[in-house]
């Protein structure tokens, strides 16, 4: 998979990046994406992972990154190759449009990607974010869904579950920590 403009040793960085002020001066947050073509049972899939900028205060940057990713995928993914897009989108199905700015989640859906969680029959909300930054909160604080698996091209069914969401999933160390500030998503897709 080719990066149109910015390639790093670890993948592609987005053209539009957010600069964050710090006491030591501004730093650029290098969010980006990686991808690989993976062969399973004689069928090749393109699997892409990304982390988009946070919605606030950089709603414009986040939306532009999603647009750039979709454009890159359109231009580099072979026509007959199924696409699976995963990652921390920092965007929710509940995000409202802002004048001239379409939220990433809606961009992905409009581009023909399917939210794998919505292919399930479960009515649980599937919250994936966010535990306390220090991971020390006693009870889970997951209260929104911003991490996703999207799939394209003739997906028939999906099973998906969250991991790292129960107190029993915490580390055995003292103090006990959540495995991450986000829940993980595991899915099985049928084509």
PyMOL commands that set and color helices and strands:
alter all, ss='L'
color gray80, all
select helices_A, chain A and resi 59-76+104-110+116-119+167-169
alter helices_A, ss='H'
color red, helices_A
select strands_A, chain A and resi 7-8+11-13+18-20+27-29+32-40+43-51+82-88+114-115+147-151+157-163+184-190
alter strands_A, ss='S'
color yellow, strands_A
deselect
rebuild
show_as cartoon
